[in-house]
Amino acid sequence: MAQKPPSPVQLIGLGSAVVVLVVGCSVLGWFIDGRAHTSPVFVFVGLAVGIASACLYSYVQFRKFL
């Protein structure tokens, strides 16, 4: 039985979630770096966590349509 393809609204929501995860984690890392004076360590950690969480979120969402 074939699944319905994702709607444009679902795809826009997925893209928005990916942007929020990556940018949000990077900004959080930037904030921590400013407080701890460890520039740019936590920016890179936040970026890595943001990318990993965005990939995981995308994978979980796309599994619904495969």
N, C-alpha and C positions, 0 to 999 in steps of 0.2 A: 504494500500500500504506500503510495507516494505522499510525502509530506507537502504541505503548502509552503511556498517560498516566503522568506521574511518580507514584511511590508516595508515601504519606505520609512514609515514612522519608527519601526523597530530598528532599522539600520541607522537612522539619525540618532536614536537613543543610544545605540551601541557606540557610535563615533563620539558622541558627547561624553559618555562614561569613560572612554579611553582617554580623552583629553583631560578630563577632570582628575583621573587617577594619576597620570604622568605629571601634569602641572602641579597638582595639589601636593604630591609627595616631594617634588623638587622645591616648591616654595617652603614646605615644612623643613626640608634639609637646609635651605638658605637661612631660615629663621633660627634654627639650632646653631648653625655656623656663626651667626651674628652674636648669639648669646655666649657661645663657648669659645669664640675666637679660634676656630679650627678650620678656617676657610681653605679649601673647597671640599673638605672631606665629606661632610654630611650632604652636600649638594649632590655629589656623585652617588652616595648611598641612597639618597631619596630618589634620584633618577633611576637607579637600578631597581629599587623596590617598586617604583611606579610602573616601569616597563614590564616587570615580571607580573605584577598584579593585573595590568591591562591585558597581557597575553593570556593569563589564566581566566580572566573574566570573559574575554572574547571566545576562548575555547569552550567554556561552559555554555555560553549563549549560542554558539554555532552548532553545538552538539544537538540542540533541540531541532535543528532543521536538516540534519544528516540522516 
